[in-house]
Each structure stands twice: as structure tokens, then as C-alpha cells.
Amino acid sequence: LVVKAEQLQNEHVRLEPSQLHYLQRVLRLGVGDRFIAMDGEGHAWLATLKPLTDSLAQATSMQATILEPITAPTELAVRVTLVAALPKGNGFDEVVRQSTELGVDQLLPVISDRTLLNPSPQKLDRWQRIANEAAEQSERLCVPHITAPISFTAHLQQTCSQTDSRLQKYLCVARGSTPHLLNCLQASMSDASLPQVMIAIGPEGGWTDAEVAAAIDAGYQPVSLGSRILRAVTAPLVALSLIAAVWES
Ligand code: SAM
């Protein structure tokens, strides 16, 4: 369960009504049952449900008590940012859920030349909620951060100014003779310092030639995910599975 810092008071977790509903009605937990509370910033605790002793509270209310911190390594040994051109419909929901399960650190939805969607501002809240739920279900210590959508061009301008030499940027291109992502990742493992990986996936219609050229100028390396064309929502899953397989902590 993702909780905010202000909900943690000494060894207690002040649960909100929606969180209590989730624990009691959805997960069917009762007094004494255990669950994992996490702040989404890398800290998690084993907690248990207890009846609320507050005299003003209703008899049926519960609160949670922290039993012990959890230090299990559920995060990847490399920080991964997924840059994804927004797929049509609710396709990005699927991308958020699956990439969170696979250990992504940050999601940057971008609007490319061939993006068909113009998302409403409410979408960001929805995506962050999906990321919270997926992080809970995967028992991750960190919840990925999702940024507001920007144009791919603006993203390239921003990333040009990132000078960290450990940052490796890969642009997935569905056609052409580019090295396979797996070979690039394995080659990078000889580097003693752990890299940060940025991986970019195009929309249904793919990247334009101008976008590929601009991305290369911004330090991206074009890579392949194999000889079959994957859907825009499948490609992130494959890319992140390869990264997780190579960099699992
Ligand atoms: N119609 C596009 C084309 O012919 O190039 C295919 C776009 S594909 C449905 C959507 C995105 O997924 C691509 O822009 C690319 O980023 C990624 N992708 C799909 N299959 C891929 C592959 N085999 N290798 C690398 N990237 C791939």
C-alpha cells in the first residue's frame, strides 16, 4: 500500500478511508493480517491491522501498526527512464502498468510527429494512480514518476543538456539494420559504473526520419528489438524485459 509521509506517525500508519476499504474489502484483510506499506521513495515496512482505539472513532475502524522495515531488493540495479510516444486510445495505461511491474524508474510520455493522441490533463493523475497500483502489486519500494507529456523535440532539447556520461540513450527503431538492444546492454556491462538507461519507443506509425536524425544528434543510439514489428504497447515490454534480465539486482 502506498502511503504519504504524513500518514506515518511513530509506529502507526493513519490509513485513509479508501486505503482501509482496499485492505478490508478488496484484499479481505482483518485484524492481525499483515501487508506492506511503502512511501514510494524507496522505503517499505511490514505492517499489521489493529482496531482503532481512538474513542471518537467508530468501533469498526482500524489502523495499522508498523512491525519492521523491509529491505528486500525489488529495484533494478540500473535506473531506467522510458520515453514513450503516446499510443492511441488508452494504450499508455498498459505501458504504465507493465513497465512499472518491470522496474522502470521514470516514464516520459512524448508527443511525436505521428502521435495521434492529445491527452487531457486528467490523464496524468490516472497514469500515476495506475503506477501506484502496479508498484503495490509488484511489491516495489519505489513508485515510478510520470512526467506531463511534452513534444519529442522538447525532450531531445532537454536531454542534450544532460551530461552524465553514465546515461545511455537507446532509440528503438522497427526497421533498418541497427544493433540489437541486448548486444548493446551486454557490452555496457563491462563499464564499472552502473549506467542510467533511457529507452525511447515510437508511436504506431513509427518515428519519422527527421526524428531519428534529431535523436541521434541528441546522443541516442538506434537499436533493434528483433526482426518482428512489435505493437507500440508491446515494444516497451520487450525492451524493459531485456534491461531487467541484464541488470536485475
Ligand atoms: N509502422 C512502423 C514502422 O513500420 O516502422 C512500426 C511502428 S511500431 C508499431 C511502434 C514502435 O515500437 C516503433 O516506433 C519502435 O520504437 C518500436 N518497435 C516495434 N518493433 C520494433 C523492433 N522490432 N525493433 C525496435 N523497435 C521496435
Boltz pocket constraint, residues with backbone or C-beta under 6 A from the ligand:
constraints:
  - pocket:
      binder: B
      contacts: [[A, 171], [A, 172], [A, 173], [A, 174], [A, 175], [A, 200], [A, 201], [A, 202], [A, 203], [A, 204], [A, 205], [A, 206], [A, 207], [A, 223], [A, 224], [A, 225], [A, 226], [A, 227], [A, 228], [A, 229], [A, 230], [A, 231], [A, 232], [A, 235]]
      max_distance: 6.0
